[in-house]
Structures are given as C-alpha cells and as structure tokens.
C-alpha cells in the first residue's frame, strides 16, 4: 500500500517522517527516474533526496529533454556533499548556456557550490545574461566573493534589474536573490523594491528584508511606510517585529507624528503589540491622548493583549483613569445630543443622524469597559451570584474576600430593570447560558407532555385553550396564570399539510408547540419525530440564533407559534417570567 501510494505520487516528500530507505523502495524510486512523465522524474528526485540517497541519481539527468528535470537535477547537485567535482564541472559549464533560463540559473548556483570560493569570477559574464533569474543567481554568488570588482559588478547587475520598470518578474527575482546575500552593502537595494508598485515584488522584498531576523536600520523607514498598505501591512509588521526593541523608538516617533500618513499611524499599535516590552507599553499609553479616536482604540486593544499575555508589564493607573473619565464624558455628551434631538423632533428617531449617534454611543461604551478592564484587572472578571440573581434564588454559599478586590455591584431589582430596558442584553444572557451548557447543538427538539385538550386543536383555539397548551410544556411549568395568559395572547395557531416545512431560513427563530400531527426534525445527520406536546426551536428562540435543523411535516399538523420578537417584548414587561425561563435552562442542564 505504501509503495503504491508513493508510485502514484500520493505521498509528499516533505511529509515523510520515518526511514523508508529499504532496497525495494530505492529500486522503485530509481525506476521512476526513467519515466516518460517529467513530473514523475522530479518527484523521484525529491523522494530520493528526502530518504538520503541522492548518490544514486545518474548524471544523465543533467541531459534530460525536460528543462524542469535538468533544473531539479542541478539543484540536487548543488545540495550534494559527495559530488564528483572534476567530472561534474564540464557538464555544469555546458548547462550555463542552456536554452532555458531556469536551467542556466540553476547551473550558476551549482557551479558556485562546486567551486566554493575559487574561480567565482568566471561567473561575471553571466551577470549580463538576458534572463534576470540567471543574472540574479550570478550576482548572489559574486556579492559574497570578497573581491571588490566582483561585488561592484554584482551590485550593478542587480541595480539594472531593479531599475527596469517593465519587468516585475525580474524585479521579483532580484528581491528573492537579495535574501541570500550576506554582504550588508547590498541591503540598501531592497529599499526601492519594498516601495515597488507591483505588490508581488514588494511582498518578496519585505520577505527578504526579514530573512535574517533583525532588519537592517536602513530598511526600517521603508517597512514602516508599508504598514499603511491594505495587504502588505501584515508581512511588514512581521518583519519589523522580528527586530524587537531596536525598532520601538522609530515606531513610537511615527505614531506620534501628526504629519505621518494616518493609516501608517493606526497600524503601529498592532506592531508594538508584537514586541512585548515595557517600552512598547509606554508608547501605547502615550497614544491614549492622541486626537485620533481610532488610534486610541487600537492602542487600548494592544495594551489589553500585551497585559493579558505578559502580566509583568506595567500600565500606569493614573493615565488609564484620566482616559476613562474623558471617555465617559464623551459618552454623556453624545447621549445628551441624541436625547435633545429626539425630544425636539419626534420623527428623527429613525434618521441617519440618530443612527450615527447610536453607533458612537456603542463605541464609547466598548472603550469604557476596555479601560475599566485595564484599570482593575487584566483577567476576565468573575460574576458572583450571577445565576442566583437571574433565577431569583437565594445565595447557597458564603463569599469571602481573601485579598483587596474591586467590585461593581447591582441589586437584583436593578439588574432585572436593566434587562427589561435592554432586550439585546437579555438575549445575550440566554445565548451564553445555552452555549455554556451545550444546549444549542443538536437540541432543537424539546420533549413535552401531550396537551390535556388535544381535541380542541381540530378547530380554532380560544385564548383559554392556548393557555392550557402552553401550560403543558415543561418549559413553562412554573409560569403563573397571568404570565401564561399574556403568552397566549401573542401565540398564533398554524395549520400545515404533509410535506410542508414550517421553519424557513429567511425568517427569525420561533418556538413551535405541536398540538396535533407529526413532524420530522433532521439535524446533524440524525432524525427525530415530534408529536403533540413537543416543542421545536426553544433554545434557538431564546438565544436568537437560526434554527439549523430541517423540519418537515409528516402528518397534517397544527402548531402554536411563538415568535421571538414578540416573546422578548413580553419578557421586558415580565422579568419574573424571564427569571423562570432562565431557571428552567439552568436546572435542565
């Protein structure tokens, strides 16, 4: 099986993690070297190198009819530590005049490897090769030769390739070649390539700039300028971060310079975040006073992540408190503007201006809570007695502080009043409870009791009949009569024929109480049948998520439908019912 997979190319050389160099495997690979398919020959060379047997590669591969095979054989020769230099040199020199540029470039590299430091000057004629790949390969070998004339010629050849505005492929070859040159005098050639208008050239140049770890100081300004580019900012950030604290000073200066490009400044915080040191934190804290709110937001996020990953880094509490007070003042100003606008013009509630103010208020709240997290703790706060408040049950344990703590407290009545005014918050709490208890996945169907007055479902149900149906559900078993009556007023009766699908992907979630008939619920590869008394979509409706299951009517059915929007409007006025639903979820898990 293994050899059959290898024969078909299913095994990648890079994936081999064990010794497969037995005689039968080697024989199979050697036989592939004579295949009529170029790809099979290249694959065999790759595998033979991987298993440590490049010595069995025949010299005839250097005369193969395929240029890809000749180039790959030259690469194997370049990497070989036991090549017969005397017999290989004439063949390699012949290939330096090959008709294919990739072969000539590979021959240049192989010749340099065979000759080591001797006779490298013989490569100088190839600096004028019409193929940039060949010229760049020759320049790589001559740049580190230690001969002044050779180095100057190599620099001139690379500069010529870089200056050609009509050949991005050539400039890309030059950028890749500079990554292999150790001579620091050549690093300056990367500057125009980093600024190259062709994105692929600039990306290769940025990669070369960071190839040796710490970035040369001459390249830092060019890399910083690329932080403002939509797709190049990430590789530029990685190259700068590899230099560590050496570039923090430059980044701090750029971030504080109001004349710098705005998007360059805005991407500096994420770069400083990748350099975890106190100097980075100090720079980010200073940026909290910047007039640019987006830059301030990015700085807060960067400080958050640095402090979470490196608690030893210090954030001055006084600066955070001052920023927190200013952010709270901004929130109050915007809230006042919004309220004044609505009071003076009652029709303005749905206007774009009010929507913009709402967005600003949301952003301000987010920043306020992030700053609170920085001021008091870098870890997630603990919510004590949270479920007890939501359930309306007394505390079962005593809580004792073992060290100095800071708390934000609310009474149960205050918390329930907050929920009644914020339906989104209530939905989020249900979503969190359902997710943390694993009630969402594969739990669309909730079993219940058969309604005591099923026969009434043959016609239109009255309010009392709807109340009795709701009461039979375990979810509402503890609801008061008044609460059930309110629910019965918003529940709608739906009659469906066999084959109908009551759950549509383009509609919001709703609870479906089955009165009569049978429905099939298909979810996650499993099927279940829903009959009278069962409820479909309970968890999705409370969490505000789409029902992923496919629901199909098997036998004509009558349902009682409770839409989420109407349910949560009701819960806003009946927080005790909200408590009951949450308590049922907690105890159900």
N, C-alpha and C positions, 0 to 999 in steps of 0.2 A: 504493500500500500504506500509506504514512504517513498520508495523509488519511483512508483508510478506517478505520484504527485509531483516529484521532482522532475520527472521526464516531461510532464505537461507544463512545467513552469509554475505550478500552484504554490510552491514553497519559495518565499523570497529570501535571498542571501542574507539580508540584514536581520531576518527573523530567526536564523539558526543559532541556537543557544547550547548545543551539545556536539560532541565529536561524532562525525559521520564519515570520517576518512577511512573506511574499510575498502578493501581491494575492489569489491563489486561496485561500490558507489563511485570510486575513482574511474573505473573502467567505463561505467555508464556516462559519466561526465566527459571523458576523453572522446568517446564515440560521438557525442553531440558536437564536438569541435568540427566535425566534417559534415555537419548538417547543411542542407541547401538553404535553410532559413537563417538569415542574418541574426534575427532576434534570438534564436536558439543557441547560436555560437557565442553571442555576447553573454547570454545567461550562463552558459557553461563556464566561461572565463570568470564571471562573477563568483560562481559557486566554488570553483577550484581555488580562487584566492581566499574565499571565506574559510575553507577547510584546511588552509595552509599548504596547498600543493601547487603553487604557481610554477614550480620547476618542471612540471610535465607539459607546459604549454609549448608547442612547437614553434620554431622561428618562422615557419611557413605562414603563420597567421599574419605576419607583417607584410605579406604579399597577397593577402586575401583580396578578392574582387570588390568586396564591400568596404567603403570608406569607414563606416561605423565600426566594423571589426578591426580594421587597421588601427584606428584611433584607440580603441579599447585595448588592443594588444600592446600598444605603445605605453598606455597608462600602467598596465601590468609590469612592463619592463622598467618603467620609472620607479615603481614601488619595490621592485625586486632587490634583495640584498645579496643574491648569489648569481647575478647575471654575468655572462662571459663578455666582459667589456670589449676585448680585442675583436671578437667575431661579430658583435652587435653594432659597433660604431659605424662600419661601412653601410650597413643596412639602414640605420637611422639617418645617416647623412643623405642617403638617396631619398628617403621619405621627406626630407626637408624641402624637396622640390615637388612634392606630390601635387596633383591637380586639385585636391580638396583642402580647403583652409583648415578645417578641424584636424586633419591628419598632420598638416605642417605645424600647427600649434602644438600638438601632442609630441611631435618629433623634436621640437625645440626644447620642451621640458625634459624629454627623455635624454636628449644629448647632454643637457646641463647636469642631469643626475649621474650619467655615466662618467662624464669628465670631471665631476666635482668642481674644484676651483681652477683647474688647469684648462687653458685654451678656450676660456669663455669668450674671449674677444672675437673668436671665429663666428660668434652669433650676431655680430654687429650688422652684417649685410641684411639680416632678416628684420631689422628694425624698419626697413623701407618696404617690407612686404605689403602688397596692396590689401591684404586681409588684416583688419585691426586685431583679430584674435591672434594671428601669428606675431605681429609686431608687438602686441602687448605681452605675449608669452616671452619673447626675446628680451623685452625691457625688464621683466621681472628678474630674469637671471643676471642681467648686466647691472641692475641697480645695486645689487649686493655684492658685486665682484670685488670691490675695494680698489678699482682702478678709476682714477678721476675722469679720464676721457670716456671710458665705457659708461660711467654714471651720467655724464653730461649728455651723451648720445641717447641713453635710455630716457632721460627726462625730456629731451627734445621730441622724441618719438611719441611719448605719452601726451605731451602738450599738444602735438599736432593732431592726435586722435580726438582729444578733448575739445579742441577748437573747431572741429568740423560740425557745423550746425545741422547738416543734412543726414547725419548717420548716428541715430540714437543707439543702434546696436553696437557700433564701435565704441561709443562713449560708455556703454554698459560694460563692455569688455575691459576698458581702461579702469573703470571703477572697481571691478572684481579683481583685476591684477594688482591694484594698489593694496589690497588686503594682504597679499602675500609678500609684499616688500617690507623688509625690516628697516631699511635706511630712513631715518626720520626726516631727511631733507625732502623726501618725496610726499610727505603727508599734506603739504600745502596744496598739492594738485587736487585734493579731494574737495576743496572749497567750492570751485565752480561747478563741480559735479553734484554736490549737495544742493546747490541752488538751481540745478538743471530744470528746464521747463518740462522735460519728459519725466513723468512720475516714476517709471521703472528704473531710469538712470539714477534719479535722486535716492530711491529706496536702496539700490545696490551700493551707492556711495555711503549712505548712512550706516549700512551694514558693515562696510569696510572700515568706517571710522571707529566703530566699536569692536572690531575683530580682535584687538589685542588688549581688551579690558579697558583700562583708563584711557580716556580720549585726550588727544593732544590739545593743549590750550589754544592753539591756532584755529582749531575746528569748533570750539565751543560756541562762538557767536553764530556761526552758520547753522549749527544744530538747534540752537535756541530759536532762531528765526523760523525753523520748520515746525515748531510747536503750534504755530498758527495755521498749519495746513490740515485740512479735514482728515486725510488718510495717512499722512506721513508723521503726524504728531506722536503716534504710539512708538514706532521704531526710533524716532528722535529722542523720545523720553527714555526709552530703554538704554540707548547709548549714553545719554547724559548721566543716568542713574548709576551706570557701571563705574563712573569716575568717582562716585562717593562725595565726601565732604569737600573735595577740591573745587567743585563747581557750585556749591551752595551760595558763595558770595556773589557770583555772577548772576545766578537766578534771583537772588534777593534784590539786587540792583535793578534787574529788568522788571520784576514785579512791581517795584515802587516807582518806576519811571512812567509818568502820565503821558509822555510823548511816544512811548512804545506802542506797537500795534496791539489793539485791545484784546484780540484773541490769543496772541502770544502770552500776554499777561495773565489771561484767565486760565491758561493751561499750565502755568508754573506751579500752582499749589499741588496738583496731582504728581508733578515731577519731584517736588520736595518731599511729598509723602513716600516716594520710593527710596528716599535717602534718610533712614531713621537715625537722626542725631538731634541733640539739643539745639544746634544752630538752625536746623530746619524748622523746629517748633517755634523758635524765637521769631524767625522770619514770617511764619504764618500768623502768629499772634499780632505782629505789627500790621499785617494786611487787614486785620479786622476793622481798622479805622479808615480803610480806603473808601472813596466816594462810590466806587463801582459795587453795587449790591451783589452782582453775580460773582465777582471776585471774592467778596466777603463770604458768600455762601460756599464757594469751592474751598476756601481756607478753613471754614468751620468743619466741613466734611473731612478734609485732610487731617486736621488736628484730631478729630474723632478717631479716625482709623489708626493714626500713629499712637495715640494714647491707649487704644484698645490692644494693639499688638505689642507695645513697648511701655508698660506702666511706669517704668523708671523715668521716663521723660516728663519734665515738669512744665505745667501750664499755669502761669500766674493768675490767681483767682481774681485779683482786683481788676485786671483788664477784661476778663470774662464778665464780671458783674457789671462793669460800665457798659459793655456792648449789649448785655441783656436788658439793661434799663432803656437804652436808646431804641432797641428793637421793640420793646413793649410800648414805648412812646409812639413809634411809627404805627404800630397796630391800632392803638387808640385813635390816632389822627385819622387813619383810613376808615375805621369803624364810624367815627363821627361824620366824616364826609358822606359815607354811604347812607347813614340814617337821615341826615339833613336832606339829601337828595330825594329819598323815598317819601319823606314827610311833606316836602314841598310839591312833589309831583308824583301822585299815586300811580300813574301809568308808567313810571320809569323803572319799575321793579324788573322788567324783563329786557331792559335795554343793554346794549353792549357795554356802556359805561359801568353799569352796576355789576355786570359780569366780570369786567376787568378789576373792579374793586374787590369783588369776592375772591378772585384769583390772588390778588395782593394779600388779602387777609389770610388766606390759606398758607401762602408762602411765609408770612410773618410768624404764624403760629408754629410752623415747622421749625423755623430758625430759633424761636424762643425755646422750644423744648430741646433742641440740639444743644443750645448754650447751657440750659439747665443741666443736661447730662454731663457737659464738660466741667461745670462748676462743682457738682456734688459727687459724681461718680462716673467712671469710665465703663462700668459694667452695667448690665441690664438691671433696672430697679426691681425689687421684689414687691409684688402686690399682696399685702397681707389682708386676710379676711375678705378677699375679693369675691370668692364664690359664696361665702356666707351672706354677704350683702345682696348679691343677685338672687340667691334662693330665699332670702328673708328668714334665715335660720340663725340661731344664736351661735356665738363662738364656742367651739368644742375644746380649744386648747388655750393655754395662757402664753402670751408672748412677752419675753423679757429681753431687753437690750443688753448686750454684753460689752458694747463699746459705744462711743459717741456716734449718733446717727442723725440724719436729716430726713424728715418725712413730709409728705403732702397728704393731708387727710381730708376726708369728706364724710359727713353723716350719711346713713342710708337714705334718708329723705332727700338730702341734697343730690346724692348720686342718681336716685330714681327721677328726680326732677330734671336732671341733666339729660337722662335718657329720653324722657318724654319730649324734650325740645330738640333732640338730635337723633332722628331715625337712623341716619347712617352709622352713628356710634353703636346703637343697639344691634344693627345688622352685623357690624364688625365683631361684636362680642359673641353673638351666636356663631358666626363663622369660625372664630377662634376656638370656641368650645367644641364645635363639631369636628374641626380639623385635629385638635389635640387628642381627641378621644377616638379617632379613626372611624367616625360615624358617617363620613361622607362617601368614601369609595365603596361601591357595591351595596349601598344601603338605601336605595331609592324606595323600596317597598317596606312598609311597616305593618306588621300583622296586628289585627284588632279583633273586636268582638262583633258578631253578627247583630245588626240593629234589631231592637225588640219590635219595631213596627215596620218590617220589611215590606209588607203588603201595601203600605201607603205609597210606596215608590212607584206603583203602577200608574199613578196619575201625578198631577202637580202637587208637590208637598207644600203644606202650610208652614207657618213660622214655628209652630209647636213641634211638628214632625221633623223639621230641620234641626231644631234644638235637641230632640231625642237622638237623632243620628250622630250629632257632634258629641253628645254626652257618652255615647257608646265607645268612642275612641279612647284608648289608654292615654293618649297624649293630653286629653282634656278631662281626664277622670276627676281631677281635683278643682276644676273650674267651677265658680259659683253659678247659680242660675242666671244672675244678672249678666255675667260675662258670656255665658252660652247664648243668652238672648241677643246680646249685641253681635256675637259672631253669626248667629242665624240670619241676621238682617243683611249681612254682606255676602253670605254664601249663595251661589247660584246653582240651580239644578240643570244638568246637561244630560240629554239622551243621545246615545250613539249606536249606530248599526254595526254589525260584524264587519271587521276589516278596517274600521276607522282607526286613526292614530290621534288620540287626544292631546299628545304633547308635541308641540311644534318648535323647531329650532329658533324661529324668529319671534317667539313670544316669551314674556317673562315667566319665571317659575311660579307654580301654584300648587296647592295641596288638592289632591283628588280623593275624596271619600267615596268608596264603592258602595252603592246601595243594592244594586242587582246586577246580574250578569257576571261574565268572567273576562279578565284581561291578561295578556301575556307581557311580562316585563323581561326584556333581553338586555343584559348588562355584563360586560367583561367576559363574554363567552359562556355565560350561564343564563338559564331561563327560569322564571318563577311565575306561578299563576296567582293573580289577585282576585279575590272573591268578595262577597258582601262583608263589610266590616273592616276591610283592609284600607290602608291609606297610602297613596303614591305621592312622592315628592316632598315629604315633610322636611327632611334635612336641607334639601336644596332651596326650599322656600325660605326657611329661617336664615340660611347662610347667604342667600342672594346669588346663588350660582345656577348655571344652566343644568337642566336635567339631561344627563348624558345617556341614560337608558332609552331604548326604543320600546314604546308602549303600544300594543296592538289589541283592539277589541276582538275577542274570540267568539263570545256570545253577546247578543244585544245587551247593552249595559246602560244603567242610569247612575250618574255620578253627582256628587255635590262638590262644587269647585270653589276654592277659597284663594283669591288672587293675593299675591304678596303685598302689592302696594296698599290695597285696602286693609289687609291684615295689620300692617305696621302703622297705618294711620289710626287704627283702633287701639293698638298697643300703646301708642303715645298718650292716649287718654286713660288707659287701664294698665298702669305699671305693675299692679298686683298680678294681672294675668301674665305679663312679661316675666315676672318672677316665677310664676308657676311653670311656664314653659321651660325656662332655664333650669329650674329644679328637676323637672322631668328628664331633661337631657343629661344632667349630671348623674342622676340616680340610674338612668338607663345604661350608662357606660360601666 
